[in-house]
C-alpha cells in the first residue's frame, strides 16, 4: 500500500511540475513552427517567401542553443522558461495587433510575419531547453525507468504536434492570422503560469562560462551519443526538407488548403504517438539497440518512398510512416542522453545536441527558396539516401559500444 501511494505521489508530482507545463508549451511550440509558414503562404502565395520564412524562423533557434543551455545552468529552469514564454506572448500579440489594422497591405503584413519568425523562433527554443532540462532531471530520478519518463515527454510533444498544425490551419482559414496569433499568445502565458518555482543552485562559474565548449567536450567523451546524434543529423536533413517543402507541395502544387497541409503533420504526429507507446514497451522487452535499429529502418524506407509520391494521400500515409520511425528513434536518443550526460553540464550538452539536430532546418528553408518546384522531388531523394546510409552506419557502430544502455 505504501509503495503504491509513493508511486502515485511521484506521478502526481511529475504531472504538476513537468508534464502539464510541458504540454502547454509544446502546443505553443507546434503552433509557432507550423503556423507561421502557413501565414506566409496565406498572405503572399509565394514559395520563395515561404522557404525564406522557414529559414528565418530556424536560424535564430540555432543561435538560441548556443546560449540557452548556459542560461539554464546559470539561472535555473524556472526563470528561463517563464521569461521566454512571456516574451513570445508579447511578440505574437504585437504582430496580431498589427495584422488586424485594416490599412495593412500584403507587403506590410508579410514584413510583420518575417520579423515575427526569428523572434518567436529564438524564444521558443529557450523555453524548450528549459523544459527539456526539467525532463532530464525527472529521468535521472527515475533511474532504470528513464525511458518511460522520456516516452511520456515525447508523447506530450507528439500530441502537441498532432494538434498544433491542424489547429493552426483551421484558425488561419476560419479566423485569420490575428486569431491564430492570439491563441498562441494565450498558450504562452498559460505555460509560464503553470510552471512551479524550482530552487536552483548554479553549477559553477567554469561550467557556466563554457557553454557550447562544455557540450562539445561531453559529446566527444560519449561515443554512443555522438554516433546516434550523427545518424539523426542526416535523418533530420530529409525530414527538414519535407517539412519546408510541404506548404508549397500541398497548397501550391496539389491545390489543397492550409488545413490540409496541417493535417499531414497532424496525422504524422498521431502515428508517431502510437509508435512512442510501442517503443516504450519494446525497450522494456528487447532493449534500446534493437528498437532503435528497427525504427531507423522504417524511417529510411518511408523517406525513400515519399520522394516518389505524387498525390496528397500518398504524402499523408508516407510522412506518417516516416514520423512513426522517427518517434522510436527519439525515445532512444532521449533515453541515452539522460543516462550518459553528467547533470552539471546537462543543459549545455543538451543544447549542443539539439543544435546539431536542427542545423538542417534553416538549410532546408533556404534550399526550398532557391529550388524550382520541379526539382524538390530530386532533392528529397538525395537526402533520403543520405538518411539511410547515416542511420545504418550509426546503429552498426552503436551495437559494438559498451556504453549503450541495455
TORKOL-4160 file (C-alpha; in steps of 0.2 Angstrom, whole numbers, padded with zeros to 4 digits, m for minus):
406
<pt num="1" X="0000" Y="0000" Z="0000"/>
<pt num="2" X="0014" Y="0012" Z="0005"/>
<pt num="3" X="0023" Y="0008" Z="m0011"/>
<pt num="4" X="0008" Y="0011" Z="m0022"/>
<pt num="5" X="0005" Y="0028" Z="m0013"/>
<pt num="6" X="0023" Y="0033" Z="m0016"/>
<pt num="7" X="0021" Y="0029" Z="m0035"/>
<pt num="8" X="0005" Y="0039" Z="m0036"/>
<pt num="9" X="0013" Y="0054" Z="m0027"/>
<pt num="10" X="0028" Y="0053" Z="m0038"/>
<pt num="11" X="0017" Y="0053" Z="m0054"/>
<pt num="12" X="0006" Y="0067" Z="m0047"/>
<pt num="13" X="0022" Y="0077" Z="m0044"/>
<pt num="14" X="0028" Y="0074" Z="m0061"/>
<pt num="15" X="0012" Y="0079" Z="m0069"/>
<pt num="16" X="0011" Y="0096" Z="m0060"/>
<pt num="17" X="0029" Y="0101" Z="m0061"/>
<pt num="18" X="0035" Y="0093" Z="m0078"/>
<pt num="19" X="0021" Y="0086" Z="m0089"/>
<pt num="20" X="0007" Y="0100" Z="m0088"/>
<pt num="21" X="0018" Y="0115" Z="m0092"/>
<pt num="22" X="0027" Y="0105" Z="m0105"/>
<pt num="23" X="0010" Y="0101" Z="m0113"/>
<pt num="24" X="0005" Y="0119" Z="m0115"/>
<pt num="25" X="0022" Y="0125" Z="m0120"/>
<pt num="26" X="0023" Y="0110" Z="m0133"/>
<pt num="27" X="0006" Y="0116" Z="m0140"/>
<pt num="28" X="0014" Y="0134" Z="m0142"/>
<pt num="29" X="0030" Y="0126" Z="m0150"/>
<pt num="30" X="0020" Y="0117" Z="m0163"/>
<pt num="31" X="0009" Y="0132" Z="m0167"/>
<pt num="32" X="0024" Y="0143" Z="m0169"/>
<pt num="33" X="0034" Y="0130" Z="m0180"/>
<pt num="34" X="0020" Y="0126" Z="m0192"/>
<pt num="35" X="0008" Y="0141" Z="m0191"/>
<pt num="36" X="0020" Y="0155" Z="m0196"/>
<pt num="37" X="0025" Y="0147" Z="m0213"/>
<pt num="38" X="0006" Y="0144" Z="m0216"/>
<pt num="39" X="0003" Y="0163" Z="m0213"/>
<pt num="40" X="0016" Y="0167" Z="m0226"/>
<pt num="41" X="0008" Y="0156" Z="m0239"/>
<pt num="42" X="m0009" Y="0163" Z="m0235"/>
<pt num="43" X="m0003" Y="0181" Z="m0235"/>
<pt num="44" X="0009" Y="0181" Z="m0250"/>
<pt num="45" X="0006" Y="0164" Z="m0260"/>
<pt num="46" X="0025" Y="0164" Z="m0263"/>
<pt num="47" X="0035" Y="0148" Z="m0262"/>
<pt num="48" X="0051" Y="0158" Z="m0261"/>
<pt num="49" X="0045" Y="0169" Z="m0246"/>
<pt num="50" X="0038" Y="0153" Z="m0238"/>
<pt num="51" X="0055" Y="0145" Z="m0238"/>
<pt num="52" X="0063" Y="0161" Z="m0233"/>
<pt num="53" X="0052" Y="0162" Z="m0218"/>
<pt num="54" X="0055" Y="0144" Z="m0213"/>
<pt num="55" X="0074" Y="0148" Z="m0213"/>
<pt num="56" X="0071" Y="0165" Z="m0204"/>
<pt num="57" X="0062" Y="0155" Z="m0190"/>
<pt num="58" X="0075" Y="0142" Z="m0188"/>
<pt num="59" X="0091" Y="0152" Z="m0189"/>
<pt num="60" X="0088" Y="0161" Z="m0173"/>
<pt num="61" X="0083" Y="0145" Z="m0165"/>
<pt num="62" X="0101" Y="0138" Z="m0169"/>
<pt num="63" X="0108" Y="0154" Z="m0161"/>
<pt num="64" X="0097" Y="0151" Z="m0145"/>
<pt num="65" X="0105" Y="0134" Z="m0142"/>
<pt num="66" X="0122" Y="0142" Z="m0141"/>
<pt num="67" X="0116" Y="0152" Z="m0126"/>
<pt num="68" X="0101" Y="0144" Z="m0119"/>
<pt num="69" X="0110" Y="0129" Z="m0111"/>
<pt num="70" X="0122" Y="0140" Z="m0101"/>
<pt num="71" X="0107" Y="0152" Z="m0096"/>
<pt num="72" X="0098" Y="0137" Z="m0089"/>
<pt num="73" X="0113" Y="0130" Z="m0080"/>
<pt num="74" X="0116" Y="0148" Z="m0073"/>
<pt num="75" X="0099" Y="0155" Z="m0069"/>
<pt num="76" X="0088" Y="0139" Z="m0067"/>
<pt num="77" X="0074" Y="0131" Z="m0076"/>
<pt num="78" X="0060" Y="0142" Z="m0070"/>
<pt num="79" X="0067" Y="0159" Z="m0074"/>
<pt num="80" X="0072" Y="0155" Z="m0091"/>
<pt num="81" X="0056" Y="0146" Z="m0095"/>
<pt num="82" X="0045" Y="0160" Z="m0089"/>
<pt num="83" X="0055" Y="0174" Z="m0097"/>
<pt num="84" X="0055" Y="0165" Z="m0114"/>
<pt num="85" X="0036" Y="0161" Z="m0113"/>
<pt num="86" X="0031" Y="0179" Z="m0108"/>
<pt num="87" X="0042" Y="0186" Z="m0122"/>
<pt num="88" X="0035" Y="0175" Z="m0135"/>
<pt num="89" X="0017" Y="0180" Z="m0130"/>
<pt num="90" X="0021" Y="0199" Z="m0131"/>
<pt num="91" X="0029" Y="0197" Z="m0148"/>
<pt num="92" X="0015" Y="0187" Z="m0156"/>
<pt num="93" X="0002" Y="0199" Z="m0148"/>
<pt num="94" X="0011" Y="0214" Z="m0156"/>
<pt num="95" X="0011" Y="0205" Z="m0173"/>
<pt num="96" X="m0008" Y="0201" Z="m0170"/>
<pt num="97" X="m0012" Y="0219" Z="m0167"/>
<pt num="98" X="m0003" Y="0225" Z="m0182"/>
<pt num="99" X="m0010" Y="0212" Z="m0194"/>
<pt num="100" X="m0028" Y="0217" Z="m0188"/>
<pt num="101" X="m0025" Y="0235" Z="m0194"/>
<pt num="102" X="m0036" Y="0237" Z="m0210"/>
<pt num="103" X="m0024" Y="0248" Z="m0218"/>
<pt num="104" X="m0010" Y="0235" Z="m0218"/>
<pt num="105" X="m0007" Y="0228" Z="m0236"/>
<pt num="106" X="0001" Y="0212" Z="m0242"/>
<pt num="107" X="0019" Y="0219" Z="m0241"/>
<pt num="108" X="0017" Y="0226" Z="m0224"/>
<pt num="109" X="0009" Y="0210" Z="m0217"/>
<pt num="110" X="0022" Y="0199" Z="m0225"/>
<pt num="111" X="0036" Y="0210" Z="m0217"/>
<pt num="112" X="0027" Y="0208" Z="m0200"/>
<pt num="113" X="0027" Y="0189" Z="m0201"/>
<pt num="114" X="0045" Y="0189" Z="m0207"/>
<pt num="115" X="0051" Y="0198" Z="m0192"/>
<pt num="116" X="0040" Y="0188" Z="m0180"/>
<pt num="117" X="0048" Y="0172" Z="m0187"/>
<pt num="118" X="0065" Y="0174" Z="m0180"/>
<pt num="119" X="0059" Y="0182" Z="m0164"/>
<pt num="120" X="0047" Y="0169" Z="m0159"/>
<pt num="121" X="0059" Y="0155" Z="m0165"/>
<pt num="122" X="0073" Y="0161" Z="m0153"/>
<pt num="123" X="0061" Y="0162" Z="m0138"/>
<pt num="124" X="0053" Y="0146" Z="m0142"/>
<pt num="125" X="0069" Y="0136" Z="m0141"/>
<pt num="126" X="0074" Y="0145" Z="m0125"/>
<pt num="127" X="0058" Y="0138" Z="m0117"/>
<pt num="128" X="0061" Y="0121" Z="m0125"/>
<pt num="129" X="0078" Y="0119" Z="m0117"/>
<pt num="130" X="0072" Y="0124" Z="m0100"/>
<pt num="131" X="0058" Y="0111" Z="m0102"/>
<pt num="132" X="0070" Y="0098" Z="m0108"/>
<pt num="133" X="0081" Y="0101" Z="m0094"/>
<pt num="134" X="0067" Y="0098" Z="m0082"/>
<pt num="135" X="0063" Y="0082" Z="m0091"/>
<pt num="136" X="0081" Y="0077" Z="m0089"/>
<pt num="137" X="0080" Y="0079" Z="m0070"/>
<pt num="138" X="0065" Y="0069" Z="m0069"/>
<pt num="139" X="0073" Y="0055" Z="m0080"/>
<pt num="140" X="0088" Y="0054" Z="m0068"/>
<pt num="141" X="0077" Y="0052" Z="m0053"/>
<pt num="142" X="0068" Y="0038" Z="m0062"/>
<pt num="143" X="0084" Y="0028" Z="m0064"/>
<pt num="144" X="0081" Y="0012" Z="m0074"/>
<pt num="145" X="0063" Y="0018" Z="m0079"/>
<pt num="146" X="0070" Y="0034" Z="m0088"/>
<pt num="147" X="0064" Y="0028" Z="m0105"/>
<pt num="148" X="0046" Y="0028" Z="m0098"/>
<pt num="149" X="0048" Y="0046" Z="m0092"/>
<pt num="150" X="0055" Y="0051" Z="m0109"/>
<pt num="151" X="0042" Y="0042" Z="m0118"/>
<pt num="152" X="0029" Y="0052" Z="m0109"/>
<pt num="153" X="0038" Y="0068" Z="m0113"/>
<pt num="154" X="0039" Y="0063" Z="m0131"/>
<pt num="155" X="0021" Y="0058" Z="m0131"/>
<pt num="156" X="0017" Y="0075" Z="m0125"/>
<pt num="157" X="0027" Y="0083" Z="m0139"/>
<pt num="158" X="0019" Y="0072" Z="m0152"/>
<pt num="159" X="0002" Y="0076" Z="m0146"/>
<pt num="160" X="0005" Y="0094" Z="m0147"/>
<pt num="161" X="0012" Y="0091" Z="m0165"/>
<pt num="162" X="m0004" Y="0082" Z="m0168"/>
<pt num="163" X="m0015" Y="0096" Z="m0163"/>
<pt num="164" X="m0004" Y="0111" Z="m0167"/>
<pt num="165" X="m0003" Y="0111" Z="m0186"/>
<pt num="166" X="m0021" Y="0106" Z="m0188"/>
<pt num="167" X="m0027" Y="0120" Z="m0176"/>
<pt num="168" X="m0016" Y="0132" Z="m0184"/>
<pt num="169" X="m0023" Y="0129" Z="m0201"/>
<pt num="170" X="m0041" Y="0129" Z="m0195"/>
<pt num="171" X="m0038" Y="0145" Z="m0185"/>
<pt num="172" X="m0030" Y="0153" Z="m0200"/>
<pt num="173" X="m0043" Y="0148" Z="m0213"/>
<pt num="174" X="m0058" Y="0152" Z="m0202"/>
<pt num="175" X="m0052" Y="0166" Z="m0191"/>
<pt num="176" X="m0036" Y="0174" Z="m0200"/>
<pt num="177" X="m0019" Y="0177" Z="m0193"/>
<pt num="178" X="m0024" Y="0188" Z="m0179"/>
<pt num="179" X="m0035" Y="0174" Z="m0171"/>
<pt num="180" X="m0021" Y="0161" Z="m0173"/>
<pt num="181" X="m0008" Y="0173" Z="m0166"/>
<pt num="182" X="m0019" Y="0177" Z="m0151"/>
<pt num="183" X="m0021" Y="0159" Z="m0147"/>
<pt num="184" X="m0003" Y="0156" Z="m0147"/>
<pt num="185" X="0000" Y="0171" Z="m0135"/>
<pt num="186" X="m0013" Y="0164" Z="m0123"/>
<pt num="187" X="m0004" Y="0147" Z="m0123"/>
<pt num="188" X="0012" Y="0155" Z="m0120"/>
<pt num="189" X="0006" Y="0165" Z="m0105"/>
<pt num="190" X="m0003" Y="0149" Z="m0098"/>
<pt num="191" X="0013" Y="0139" Z="m0099"/>
<pt num="192" X="0023" Y="0152" Z="m0089"/>
<pt num="193" X="0009" Y="0152" Z="m0076"/>
<pt num="194" X="0009" Y="0133" Z="m0074"/>
<pt num="195" X="0027" Y="0130" Z="m0071"/>
<pt num="196" X="0030" Y="0129" Z="m0052"/>
<pt num="197" X="0045" Y="0138" Z="m0044"/>
<pt num="198" X="0061" Y="0127" Z="m0043"/>
<pt num="199" X="0075" Y="0130" Z="m0031"/>
<pt num="200" X="0091" Y="0132" Z="m0042"/>
<pt num="201" X="0110" Y="0131" Z="m0037"/>
<pt num="202" X="0122" Y="0137" Z="m0050"/>
<pt num="203" X="0133" Y="0123" Z="m0056"/>
<pt num="204" X="0149" Y="0133" Z="m0056"/>
<pt num="205" X="0157" Y="0148" Z="m0065"/>
<pt num="206" X="0168" Y="0137" Z="m0075"/>
<pt num="207" X="0154" Y="0126" Z="m0082"/>
<pt num="208" X="0143" Y="0141" Z="m0085"/>
<pt num="209" X="0156" Y="0151" Z="m0095"/>
<pt num="210" X="0160" Y="0136" Z="m0106"/>
<pt num="211" X="0143" Y="0134" Z="m0114"/>
<pt num="212" X="0144" Y="0125" Z="m0131"/>
<pt num="213" X="0163" Y="0121" Z="m0127"/>
<pt num="214" X="0157" Y="0111" Z="m0112"/>
<pt num="215" X="0144" Y="0102" Z="m0123"/>
<pt num="216" X="0157" Y="0098" Z="m0136"/>
<pt num="217" X="0169" Y="0090" Z="m0123"/>
<pt num="218" X="0155" Y="0080" Z="m0116"/>
<pt num="219" X="0149" Y="0074" Z="m0133"/>
<pt num="220" X="0167" Y="0069" Z="m0138"/>
<pt num="221" X="0168" Y="0059" Z="m0122"/>
<pt num="222" X="0152" Y="0049" Z="m0126"/>
<pt num="223" X="0154" Y="0040" Z="m0142"/>
<pt num="224" X="0137" Y="0031" Z="m0141"/>
<pt num="225" X="0129" Y="0048" Z="m0140"/>
<pt num="226" X="0140" Y="0055" Z="m0154"/>
<pt num="227" X="0136" Y="0041" Z="m0166"/>
<pt num="228" X="0117" Y="0042" Z="m0163"/>
<pt num="229" X="0117" Y="0061" Z="m0165"/>
<pt num="230" X="0127" Y="0060" Z="m0181"/>
<pt num="231" X="0115" Y="0047" Z="m0188"/>
<pt num="232" X="0100" Y="0058" Z="m0183"/>
<pt num="233" X="0108" Y="0073" Z="m0191"/>
<pt num="234" X="0107" Y="0065" Z="m0208"/>
<pt num="235" X="0090" Y="0059" Z="m0204"/>
<pt num="236" X="0084" Y="0076" Z="m0200"/>
<pt num="237" X="0090" Y="0083" Z="m0216"/>
<pt num="238" X="0077" Y="0073" Z="m0225"/>
<pt num="239" X="0063" Y="0077" Z="m0213"/>
<pt num="240" X="0068" Y="0096" Z="m0213"/>
<pt num="241" X="0067" Y="0096" Z="m0232"/>
<pt num="242" X="0050" Y="0088" Z="m0232"/>
<pt num="243" X="0044" Y="0100" Z="m0218"/>
<pt num="244" X="0050" Y="0115" Z="m0228"/>
<pt num="245" X="0043" Y="0109" Z="m0244"/>
<pt num="246" X="0026" Y="0103" Z="m0238"/>
<pt num="247" X="0016" Y="0120" Z="m0238"/>
<pt num="248" X="0022" Y="0123" Z="m0256"/>
<pt num="249" X="0018" Y="0105" Z="m0262"/>
<pt num="250" X="0001" Y="0104" Z="m0254"/>
<pt num="251" X="m0005" Y="0122" Z="m0256"/>
<pt num="252" X="0003" Y="0127" Z="m0272"/>
<pt num="253" X="0006" Y="0111" Z="m0282"/>
<pt num="254" X="m0008" Y="0100" Z="m0276"/>
<pt num="255" X="m0021" Y="0114" Z="m0274"/>
<pt num="256" X="m0026" Y="0109" Z="m0256"/>
<pt num="257" X="m0030" Y="0121" Z="m0242"/>
<pt num="258" X="m0019" Y="0127" Z="m0227"/>
<pt num="259" X="m0029" Y="0115" Z="m0216"/>
<pt num="260" X="m0024" Y="0100" Z="m0227"/>
<pt num="261" X="m0006" Y="0105" Z="m0226"/>
<pt num="262" X="m0008" Y="0105" Z="m0207"/>
<pt num="263" X="m0017" Y="0088" Z="m0207"/>
<pt num="264" X="m0002" Y="0079" Z="m0215"/>
<pt num="265" X="0009" Y="0083" Z="m0200"/>
<pt num="266" X="m0005" Y="0080" Z="m0188"/>
<pt num="267" X="m0008" Y="0063" Z="m0195"/>
<pt num="268" X="0011" Y="0060" Z="m0194"/>
<pt num="269" X="0011" Y="0065" Z="m0176"/>
<pt num="270" X="m0003" Y="0053" Z="m0172"/>
<pt num="271" X="0006" Y="0038" Z="m0179"/>
<pt num="272" X="0022" Y="0044" Z="m0170"/>
<pt num="273" X="0012" Y="0045" Z="m0154"/>
<pt num="274" X="0007" Y="0027" Z="m0156"/>
<pt num="275" X="0025" Y="0022" Z="m0161"/>
<pt num="276" X="0032" Y="0030" Z="m0145"/>
<pt num="277" X="0020" Y="0020" Z="m0134"/>
<pt num="278" X="0025" Y="0004" Z="m0143"/>
<pt num="279" X="0044" Y="0009" Z="m0142"/>
<pt num="280" X="0042" Y="0011" Z="m0123"/>
<pt num="281" X="0036" Y="m0007" Z="m0121"/>
<pt num="282" X="0048" Y="m0014" Z="m0134"/>
<pt num="283" X="0063" Y="m0006" Z="m0125"/>
<pt num="284" X="0057" Y="m0015" Z="m0109"/>
<pt num="285" X="0057" Y="m0031" Z="m0118"/>
<pt num="286" X="0072" Y="m0030" Z="m0130"/>
<pt num="287" X="0082" Y="m0015" Z="m0126"/>
<pt num="288" X="0087" Y="0001" Z="m0134"/>
<pt num="289" X="0098" Y="m0005" Z="m0149"/>
<pt num="290" X="0085" Y="m0017" Z="m0157"/>
<pt num="291" X="0071" Y="m0005" Z="m0155"/>
<pt num="292" X="0082" Y="0009" Z="m0162"/>
<pt num="293" X="0088" Y="m0001" Z="m0177"/>
<pt num="294" X="0070" Y="m0006" Z="m0182"/>
<pt num="295" X="0064" Y="0012" Z="m0180"/>
<pt num="296" X="0079" Y="0018" Z="m0191"/>
<pt num="297" X="0074" Y="0005" Z="m0205"/>
<pt num="298" X="0056" Y="0011" Z="m0205"/>
<pt num="299" X="0061" Y="0029" Z="m0206"/>
<pt num="300" X="0073" Y="0027" Z="m0220"/>
<pt num="301" X="0062" Y="0016" Z="m0231"/>
<pt num="302" X="0047" Y="0028" Z="m0229"/>
<pt num="303" X="0058" Y="0043" Z="m0234"/>
<pt num="304" X="0064" Y="0034" Z="m0250"/>
<pt num="305" X="0046" Y="0030" Z="m0254"/>
<pt num="306" X="0039" Y="0048" Z="m0251"/>
<pt num="307" X="0051" Y="0055" Z="m0263"/>
<pt num="308" X="0041" Y="0046" Z="m0277"/>
<pt num="309" X="0024" Y="0051" Z="m0270"/>
<pt num="310" X="0013" Y="0062" Z="m0281"/>
<pt num="311" X="m0004" Y="0063" Z="m0273"/>
<pt num="312" X="m0010" Y="0071" Z="m0257"/>
<pt num="313" X="m0015" Y="0054" Z="m0249"/>
<pt num="314" X="0002" Y="0047" Z="m0254"/>
<pt num="315" X="0011" Y="0061" Z="m0244"/>
<pt num="316" X="m0001" Y="0059" Z="m0230"/>
<pt num="317" X="0002" Y="0040" Z="m0227"/>
<pt num="318" X="0021" Y="0040" Z="m0231"/>
<pt num="319" X="0025" Y="0055" Z="m0220"/>
<pt num="320" X="0015" Y="0047" Z="m0206"/>
<pt num="321" X="0025" Y="0031" Z="m0208"/>
<pt num="322" X="0042" Y="0041" Z="m0208"/>
<pt num="323" X="0037" Y="0050" Z="m0192"/>
<pt num="324" X="0032" Y="0034" Z="m0183"/>
<pt num="325" X="0050" Y="0028" Z="m0186"/>
<pt num="326" X="0057" Y="0045" Z="m0180"/>
<pt num="327" X="0046" Y="0043" Z="m0164"/>
<pt num="328" X="0055" Y="0027" Z="m0160"/>
<pt num="329" X="0072" Y="0035" Z="m0164"/>
<pt num="330" X="0069" Y="0050" Z="m0152"/>
<pt num="331" X="0064" Y="0039" Z="m0137"/>
<pt num="332" X="0081" Y="0030" Z="m0140"/>
<pt num="333" X="0090" Y="0047" Z="m0141"/>
<pt num="334" X="0082" Y="0054" Z="m0126"/>
<pt num="335" X="0085" Y="0039" Z="m0115"/>
<pt num="336" X="0103" Y="0038" Z="m0120"/>
<pt num="337" X="0105" Y="0056" Z="m0117"/>
<pt num="338" X="0098" Y="0056" Z="m0099"/>
<pt num="339" X="0108" Y="0040" Z="m0095"/>
<pt num="340" X="0125" Y="0047" Z="m0101"/>
<pt num="341" X="0126" Y="0066" Z="m0099"/>
<pt num="342" X="0133" Y="0072" Z="m0082"/>
<pt num="343" X="0120" Y="0083" Z="m0073"/>
<pt num="344" X="0131" Y="0098" Z="m0070"/>
<pt num="345" X="0133" Y="0100" Z="m0089"/>
<pt num="346" X="0116" Y="0093" Z="m0095"/>
<pt num="347" X="0109" Y="0109" Z="m0101"/>
<pt num="348" X="0124" Y="0114" Z="m0111"/>
<pt num="349" X="0126" Y="0097" Z="m0119"/>
<pt num="350" X="0108" Y="0096" Z="m0122"/>
<pt num="351" X="0109" Y="0112" Z="m0131"/>
<pt num="352" X="0123" Y="0106" Z="m0142"/>
<pt num="353" X="0114" Y="0090" Z="m0147"/>
<pt num="354" X="0098" Y="0099" Z="m0151"/>
<pt num="355" X="0108" Y="0112" Z="m0161"/>
<pt num="356" X="0116" Y="0099" Z="m0172"/>
<pt num="357" X="0100" Y="0090" Z="m0175"/>
<pt num="358" X="0092" Y="0107" Z="m0180"/>
<pt num="359" X="0105" Y="0113" Z="m0192"/>
<pt num="360" X="0096" Y="0105" Z="m0207"/>
<pt num="361" X="0080" Y="0115" Z="m0205"/>
<pt num="362" X="0086" Y="0133" Z="m0210"/>
<pt num="363" X="0096" Y="0125" Z="m0223"/>
<pt num="364" X="0081" Y="0116" Z="m0230"/>
<pt num="365" X="0071" Y="0133" Z="m0230"/>
<pt num="366" X="0085" Y="0141" Z="m0240"/>
<pt num="367" X="0085" Y="0127" Z="m0252"/>
<pt num="368" X="0067" Y="0127" Z="m0255"/>
<pt num="369" X="0068" Y="0146" Z="m0258"/>
<pt num="370" X="0081" Y="0143" Z="m0271"/>
<pt num="371" X="0075" Y="0127" Z="m0280"/>
<pt num="372" X="0062" Y="0127" Z="m0294"/>
<pt num="373" X="0047" Y="0117" Z="m0288"/>
<pt num="374" X="0050" Y="0103" Z="m0301"/>
<pt num="375" X="0067" Y="0100" Z="m0293"/>
<pt num="376" X="0061" Y="0097" Z="m0275"/>
<pt num="377" X="0057" Y="0078" Z="m0278"/>
<pt num="378" X="0076" Y="0075" Z="m0283"/>
<pt num="379" X="0082" Y="0084" Z="m0268"/>
<pt num="380" X="0071" Y="0074" Z="m0257"/>
<pt num="381" X="0078" Y="0058" Z="m0265"/>
<pt num="382" X="0096" Y="0063" Z="m0262"/>
<pt num="383" X="0093" Y="0067" Z="m0243"/>
<pt num="384" X="0083" Y="0050" Z="m0241"/>
<pt num="385" X="0098" Y="0041" Z="m0247"/>
<pt num="386" X="0109" Y="0051" Z="m0235"/>
<pt num="387" X="0097" Y="0047" Z="m0221"/>
<pt num="388" X="0098" Y="0028" Z="m0225"/>
<pt num="389" X="0117" Y="0027" Z="m0225"/>
<pt num="390" X="0119" Y="0038" Z="m0210"/>
<pt num="391" X="0107" Y="0028" Z="m0199"/>
<pt num="392" X="0114" Y="0011" Z="m0205"/>
<pt num="393" X="0132" Y="0017" Z="m0200"/>
<pt num="394" X="0126" Y="0024" Z="m0183"/>
<pt num="395" X="0117" Y="0009" Z="m0177"/>
<pt num="396" X="0130" Y="m0003" Z="m0184"/>
<pt num="397" X="0143" Y="0007" Z="m0173"/>
<pt num="398" X="0131" Y="0008" Z="m0158"/>
<pt num="399" X="0129" Y="m0011" Z="m0157"/>
<pt num="400" X="0148" Y="m0013" Z="m0153"/>
<pt num="401" X="0149" Y="0001" Z="m0140"/>
<pt num="402" X="0148" Y="m0005" Z="m0122"/>
<pt num="403" X="0142" Y="0012" Z="m0116"/>
<pt num="404" X="0125" Y="0009" Z="m0124"/>
<pt num="405" X="0112" Y="0005" Z="m0111"/>
<pt num="406" X="0104" Y="m0012" Z="m0112"/>
